[in-house]
Amino acid sequence: MTALVLDDLRAGYDRDLPIVKGVSFTVTKGEAVCILGPNGAGKSTMIKAVAGLVPCFGGRVQLDGREITGLPSHELVRKGMGFVPQTENIFTRLSILENLQIAAQLLPRQDRARRIEAMLAMFPDLSSRPRELAGALSGGQRQMLAAARALLNEPQVLMLDEPSAGLSPKLVGQVFDTLRRISDTGVTLLLVEQNVRAALGLTDRALVLVDGQLAHDGPTVDLHDGKLLGELFLGHRAAETRA
Amino acid sequence: MNPQAIIDGLVSGSTIGLGAIGLTLTYSILRFANFTHGDFLAWGAYLTLTVAGVLGGLAAGLGAPVYPFSFGWGLPLAILGGVVLTVALALGLDRILFGRLRARGADTIIIVMASFGASMALRSLLEFIFTAKPAYFTKALQIAKPLGLGMRATPDQLLVIGLTLVLVLALHLVVTHSATGRAMRAVSENPGLAGVYGIDVGKVVRVTWIIGAGMACIAGVMAGLLVQIRPYMGFDLLLPLFAAAILGGIGSIPGAMLGGLIIGLVEAFAVQIVGAEWRAAISFVILVLVLMLRPQGIFGQRGA
């Protein structure tokens, strides 16, 4: 069953200078996929375009068989797309509970309290002080609140943009343990990450983006020795994609 | 010093505070200093006056003063109509001007200048339609009643203070305890992230205009009821409104109200010391002092 389809997607901030230059791939339901690539490859721009935050200039995106290309981000959330930005991914001037209440607003009234309770149970660090300002949380706890917020609406696809950015190695471990638990629940994960080792350890499949184009699409085991990845990052290897 | 300045300050501060609420909300959520806000006060007063005239024509009894106030039942009913029309004016202006500029990604300074131009156009239009001659909601005279400690107030003045407190409290509860209020605070902090959370930012923008223009209309009616209605009444209040919003802390409703009351009280006391001709300069002095000493205002957060 297909969860997400990108077909010749072109996106960026200037129509004449697209950053994502015709990317196509399909993600099946329950799959955990990481998107790797050198700085400036267009990884973040690509998932932001899918999330409705960056203009799409061509191609199309489908979520669960429905066309979602160019829809605004708030409509995509309602259609089952969860997105956690790299930075500024929670409202720091609102409490932890208010952050979750905003996300829960999209659910039927009778389900809201139950889903908030479920998220607080899933992330115990948040449950001990729900009325505290989210701005008081540590970097790792902020990522957990951001993930809890995105998961609260039971998305079909959860996309995360560099969840390890700016975190200490210990916190990176915590965040990836959390992502593994999320993946184990059957949520489709799409992860942009610079921490290659952590990303390969979590996901089944890796996409490598170089200069806005897909340079590799295959099982993560292919990249474990680092040789192929090095060649792809340095541009020494021609595009190699899984059919 | 005459203690009557306390009542005078609270009355004018109520109008300023109520007007500053809309300004502080548009500033924090739409991220620009809206110069048309003062004109929403003036338009609100004139539109209410027009509705009151129509109602008076339909049922003459509505204009008869209801003891102890100087106005009849027609005015509260007309305020409802005035609020609806002022909100329609604000939403219309956003649709044809500010919304288009936002959609194009225009710089803040462009939007501020657009609001400055729109403000002049709205003011001129008001003068063209209603002339510069002052108008009044009521011709009835009221005698100020003694309150003790050397202070006096008319029933209309006490009503203005009481109504303002009720409105501010209600609005504060809405913003702090309702889903709409949470969404407004979220958009104020980060509009891009708000969309990712599933908030319809366009809807929040409309709610902001509705609240801001509605409060501006009521503030305009209060000013018109206690003094007079003039096309320039909103423009003359613009500096105190900005001073109150910044003094209270941008985005804070209680802050705007407290800022308004402080401006009103300082103006009223300062007039006794330096003379009424310096009244307009007092808001400016307070504004400059706040920007130099505590730019985030009383309730504002640094970087807000």
Boltz contact constraints between the chains, C-beta under 6 A:
constraints:
  - contact:
      token1: [A, 73]
      token2: [B, 195]
      max_distance: 6.0
  - contact:
      token1: [A, 73]
      token2: [B, 196]
      max_distance: 6.0
  - contact:
      token1: [A, 74]
      token2: [B, 195]
      max_distance: 6.0
  - contact:
      token1: [A, 74]
      token2: [B, 198]
      max_distance: 6.0
  - contact:
      token1: [A, 74]
      token2: [B, 199]
      max_distance: 6.0
  - contact:
      token1: [A, 74]
      token2: [B, 200]
      max_distance: 6.0
  - contact:
      token1: [A, 77]
      token2: [B, 198]
      max_distance: 6.0
  - contact:
      token1: [A, 83]
      token2: [B, 196]
      max_distance: 6.0
  - contact:
      token1: [A, 88]
      token2: [B, 190]
      max_distance: 6.0
  - contact:
      token1: [A, 91]
      token2: [B, 186]
      max_distance: 6.0
  - contact:
      token1: [A, 91]
      token2: [B, 189]
      max_distance: 6.0
  - contact:
      token1: [A, 93]
      token2: [B, 189]
      max_distance: 6.0
  - contact:
      token1: [A, 98]
      token2: [B, 182]
      max_distance: 6.0
  - contact:
      token1: [A, 102]
      token2: [B, 182]
      max_distance: 6.0
  - contact:
      token1: [A, 102]
      token2: [B, 186]
      max_distance: 6.0
  - contact:
      token1: [A, 102]
      token2: [B, 197]
      max_distance: 6.0
  - contact:
      token1: [A, 103]
      token2: [B, 197]
      max_distance: 6.0
  - contact:
      token1: [A, 105]
      token2: [B, 179]
      max_distance: 6.0
  - contact:
      token1: [A, 106]
      token2: [B, 198]
      max_distance: 6.0
